[in-house]
Amino acid sequence: MRFAGQFAIVTGGGYGIGETAAMRFAGEGASAVAADGNEAGGERAAERINAQLPVAADGRPRAIAARADVSREDDVERPAGVRNRRRAARRRRRFFRRLTIRALNR
């Protein structure tokens, strides 16, 4: 597995090429985030990936979904569910410190 132990975020990961990219990263051992402006699309993609691939050795699902429309500054500045800018910045630093793969589809 080429991406074992790595973390990947795929924008536009709810449909089409983005979903396929998230599936491929997860299939090669990465933990994938299917980020999409359409929350339902991202959730559906993550569910499909998790249904097709076994759970990671550490018990984490292979994929999760995140609502993120990269064309909207507020979605980039404040991840879903985070209202305080300082808290958002800390959360981003923790996440991106572990993030090793960024696939920008949109």
C-alpha positions as CSV (number, residue, x, y, z in Angstrom):
1,M,0.0,0.0,0.0
2,R,1.7,3.2,-1.2
3,F,-0.2,5.6,1.0
4,A,-0.4,3.6,4.3
5,G,-0.4,6.0,7.3
6,Q,-1.0,9.1,5.2
7,F,-3.9,11.5,5.2
8,A,-5.5,12.8,2.0
9,I,-8.1,15.5,1.5
10,V,-9.9,15.6,-1.9
11,T,-11.9,18.7,-2.8
12,G,-14.9,17.9,-4.9
13,G,-14.8,14.4,-3.3
14,G,-18.5,13.9,-3.4
15,Y,-18.9,13.0,-7.1
16,G,-17.1,11.8,-10.2
17,I,-13.3,12.3,-10.5
18,G,-13.1,13.5,-6.9
19,E,-14.9,10.5,-5.5
20,T,-12.8,8.2,-7.6
21,A,-9.6,9.9,-6.3
22,A,-10.7,9.6,-2.7
23,M,-11.5,5.9,-3.3
24,R,-8.0,5.3,-4.9
25,F,-6.2,7.0,-2.0
26,A,-8.2,5.0,0.6
27,G,-7.6,1.8,-1.4
28,E,-3.9,2.5,-1.2
29,G,-4.0,2.8,2.6
30,A,-4.6,6.6,3.1
31,S,-7.3,8.0,5.4
32,A,-9.3,10.1,2.9
33,V,-11.5,13.1,3.5
34,A,-14.2,13.6,0.8
35,A,-14.6,17.4,1.0
36,D,-17.5,18.7,-1.1
37,G,-19.8,21.8,-1.1
38,N,-22.7,19.4,-1.2
39,E,-22.7,17.7,2.2
40,A,-24.9,14.9,1.1
41,G,-22.6,14.1,-1.8
42,G,-19.6,13.9,0.5
43,E,-21.4,11.7,3.0
44,R,-22.6,9.4,0.2
45,A,-19.0,9.1,-1.2
46,A,-17.5,8.3,2.3
47,E,-20.2,5.7,2.9
48,R,-19.5,4.0,-0.5
49,I,-15.7,4.0,0.2
50,N,-16.2,2.6,3.7
51,A,-18.6,-0.1,2.4
52,Q,-16.1,-1.3,-0.2
53,L,-12.9,-1.2,1.8
54,P,-12.0,-2.8,5.1
55,V,-11.6,-0.7,8.3
56,A,-8.0,0.6,8.8
57,A,-5.7,-1.4,11.2
58,D,-6.1,1.3,13.8
59,G,-9.9,1.0,13.7
60,R,-10.5,4.3,11.8
61,P,-12.9,4.4,8.8
62,R,-11.1,4.7,5.5
63,A,-13.0,7.8,4.6
64,I,-14.9,10.6,6.2
65,A,-16.9,13.5,4.7
66,A,-16.5,17.3,5.2
67,R,-18.6,20.1,3.9
68,A,-16.3,22.5,2.2
69,D,-17.0,24.8,-0.8
70,V,-13.5,26.1,-1.7
71,S,-15.0,28.9,-3.7
72,R,-16.4,30.3,-0.4
73,E,-13.8,32.0,1.8
74,D,-15.8,31.4,4.9
75,D,-15.8,27.6,4.3
76,V,-12.0,27.7,4.0
77,E,-11.4,30.0,7.0
78,R,-13.8,28.1,9.3
79,P,-14.3,24.4,9.0
80,A,-17.9,23.1,9.4
81,G,-19.1,23.4,13.0
82,V,-16.4,25.8,14.1
83,R,-17.6,29.4,14.8
84,N,-14.6,30.9,16.6
85,R,-11.7,31.9,14.4
86,R,-8.9,31.0,16.9
87,R,-10.5,27.6,17.4
88,A,-10.7,27.1,13.6
89,A,-7.0,28.1,13.2
90,R,-5.9,25.5,15.9
91,R,-8.1,22.8,14.3
92,R,-6.6,23.5,10.9
93,R,-3.1,23.4,12.2
94,R,-3.7,20.1,13.9
95,F,-5.3,18.6,10.8
96,F,-2.8,20.0,8.3
97,R,0.1,18.9,10.4
98,R,-1.0,15.3,9.7
99,L,-2.2,16.0,6.1
100,T,0.2,14.6,3.6
101,I,-1.9,14.6,0.4
102,R,-4.0,17.4,-1.1
103,A,-6.0,16.7,-4.3
104,L,-7.7,19.8,-5.5
105,N,-10.5,18.8,-7.9
106,R,-12.4,22.0,-8.0
